[in-house]
Amino acid sequence: PPSLWSKNNEYNMGEKEGFKEVAIEPLRQFAKDSMHLVKKCTKPDRKEFTTIAKAVGVGFSIMGFIGFFVKLVHIPINNILVGG
């Protein structure tokens, strides 16, 4: 019957629109925001790059020395506890 078909068709259209709002629209907005971010980003100049590289190098060095000293303190404590 046509009346059942129209109700079913309306239900399916509502379901498709709900899917679009829940799944497709956030992805479209994310893609739009991502493209906006990429267009806004600029390559760092040489001075900015060297500053960042130095800061990262200092951070790596500090973390390395902290790890080294923790290991240095841990070895004798471990030998005392284990007894070997």
ZINORSUL-V286384 format. One line per field, one symbol per residue. phi: phi as a letter, one per 20 degrees, with the letter a starting at -180 (. if undefined). A space follows every 10 residues. Layout:
phi->???
This chain:
phi->.fffffffff ffffffffff fedfffffff ffffffffff fcffffffff ffffffffff ffffffffff ffffffffff ffnc
